[in-house]
Amino acid sequence: MAAGAMNRWTASLADAKPVSYWLDDPGRPEARPALTGDERCDLLVVGGGYSGLWTALLAKERDPGRDVVLVEGREIGWAASGRNGGFCAASLTHGTANGLARWPKEIKKLEQLGAANLDAIEDAVARYSLDCDFERTGELDVATQPHQVAELREYYAELSEAGLADGLELMDAQEVREQVASPTFQGALYDREGVAMLHPAKLAWGLKQACLDLGVRIYEHTPATRLASHASGLAVRTPYGRIFAQTAALGTNVFPSLVKRVRSYTVPVYDYALMTEPLTADQLASIGWKNRQGLGDSANQFHYFRLSADNRILWGGYDAIYPYGGRVREEYDHRPETYAKLAGHFFTCFPQLEGLRFSHAWGGAIDTCSRFSAFFGTAHAGRVAYAAGYTGLGVGATRFGADVMLDLLAGERTERTELEMVRSKPLPFPPEPFAYTGIALTKWSLARADDNGGRRNLWLKAMDTVGLGFDS
Ligand SMILES: Cc1cc2nc3c(=O)[nH]c(=O)nc-3n(C[C@H](O)[C@H](O)[C@H](O)COP(=O)(O)OP(=O)(O)OC[C@H]3O[C@@H](n4cnc5c(N)ncnc54)[C@H](O)[C@@H]3O)c2cc1C
């Protein structure tokens, strides 16, 4: 890499604020006061990201008379739900390919439920006036290397054969460049219906307001530190008082679960993103992008990118960093070497935007599990339900997970609880040093496959065989 180019990329980052662009918003609502003294409720929801917020909201929709309390350790939406790319996908399985490989018998059902879930999110956005820049633009999965073009074709053929290609369109280099002009694009698979773009933090804040309007009591800066069975219900300890609840739903994502046995199913993987300053009309014209789709490239180490409502470009992904020991720590939220790498890749994709600067750069932890899609379960004789493991595709799927948790707490058999995906668990991650070593070897192998025409080495083939994977 030429030193001059490196300096230009570093210069493009010189003014970038080290905070999520989405959370750096004058409209960020005040936190609700913390708990003071003991509380009682029918349902306690732990966690104020999308998972907890949807659970509280849907619980009230199902039964308006239910007394619901939500506790959040810090502020609503401060974690992954306020830092993500804002790709709200119908897929419940981290992409159809992953779902088809793992649950071939029920993938059609999973896709139907996922599409209905995305429709229900769109409906809730309208019904509750959630001001979150929701745009059902679809997504372009772009190939930037010849072997990726061949893989997209094969994948499209496989989906067509399985009857799963509705709404998908294969594009050649010229067709995709007419949509978004990058000299690196060699083909694409366009999903017109199955993905929406939104403002992540505004979705969390809107859901918070909708919950409050339905009578949910929300306590922020109130971490739940212990959960135990108590008399005929549950007792949850916080630093400011106890909460006695009949049932509890845990939407605690990558943070240590209050149900200890669940912890080994996920590891934190840090993902990073940049946001540019707003593009001028000329800059926007130079890249086209009239249909405002989200984009992702089809490498193992992939980038995702999209326009914001005010025509900035969010550019994220590629590096997926697993810290030894698997802890969630603020010091991992920023990684200047990843920012420089991402800036370089950005200008390779869009050389016509040379001179554009980044206004924000940030990272966040993803709850990666070995099957890349959420798992569910109950504890404390069915009084506690949990959902986690969304692995980088939880903006939409957390709403489905909320419904599953409520089904499980109600003891109801539904089309959701009957799914093998819901009834089975992922393989757990081993303890250190095996987790770090295995993940490092997998990452190294994935990078080599990207540089090597997509060819998977023996390690990756062995991992594929046992269904163990690593992704962000
Ligand atoms: C950089 C980045 C980019 C991403 N991009 C996308 C994307 O484009 N599309 C997509 O679908 N997904 C994306 N994701 C993933 C997506 O953001 C998550 O799947 C989703 O936000 C998960 O929501 P959640 O509510 O489970 O978790 P979170 O938003 O992490 O919320 C969990 C909350 O629980 C609270 N909590 C934890 N433990 C306790 C406790 N004991 N007591 C009280 N509170 C507690 C935490 O403080 C936190 O607020 C991305 C993630 C990252 C980090």
The ligand as a Gaussian input file, in Angstrom:
#p B3LYP/6-31G(d) Opt

LIG

0 1
 C      -21.628000      -2.505000      14.412000
 C      -22.871000      -3.371000      14.292000
 C      -23.551000      -3.423000      13.080000
 C      -24.703000      -4.217000      12.966000
 N      -25.429000      -4.140000      11.804000
 C      -26.604000      -4.814000      11.714000
 C      -27.458000      -4.637000      10.586000
 O      -27.207000      -3.812000       9.699000
 N      -28.588000      -5.391000      10.523000
 C      -28.931000      -6.261000      11.508000
 O      -29.972000      -6.928000      11.396000
 N      -28.188000      -6.386000      12.637000
 C      -27.059000      -5.664000      12.773000
 N      -26.324000      -5.746000      13.917000
 C      -26.846000      -6.590000      15.021000
 C      -28.017000      -5.914000      15.732000
 O      -27.657000      -4.614000      16.101000
 C      -28.395000      -6.737000      16.964000
 O      -28.692000      -8.063000      16.574000
 C      -29.592000      -6.187000      17.709000
 O      -29.448000      -4.824000      17.988000
 C      -29.778000      -6.988000      18.992000
 O      -30.722000      -6.352000      19.824000
 P      -30.760000      -6.760000      21.348000
 O      -31.865000      -6.036000      21.977000
 O      -30.733000      -8.237000      21.453000
 O      -29.346000      -6.293000      21.923000
 P      -28.789000      -4.889000      22.465000
 O      -29.136000      -3.758000      21.602000
 O      -27.331000      -5.127000      22.747000
 O      -29.549000      -4.704000      23.831000
 C      -29.294000      -5.494000      24.962000
 C      -29.508000      -4.581000      26.149000
 O      -29.568000      -5.361000      27.332000
 C      -29.004000      -4.602000      28.369000
 N      -28.626000      -5.531000      29.423000
 C      -27.806000      -6.592000      29.327000
 N      -27.728000      -7.238000      30.509000
 C      -28.524000      -6.566000      31.373000
 C      -28.856000      -6.737000      32.740000
 N      -28.363000      -7.769000      33.449000
 N      -29.699000      -5.844000      33.321000
 C      -30.231000      -4.826000      32.603000
 N      -29.945000      -4.607000      31.310000
 C      -29.109000      -5.474000      30.690000
 C      -27.821000      -3.906000      27.726000
 O      -27.415000      -2.783000      28.474000
 C      -28.374000      -3.573000      26.344000
 O      -28.910000      -2.284000      26.280000
 C      -25.157000      -4.985000      14.064000
 C      -24.474000      -4.929000      15.284000
 C      -23.339000      -4.133000      15.403000
 C      -22.644000      -4.074000      16.738000

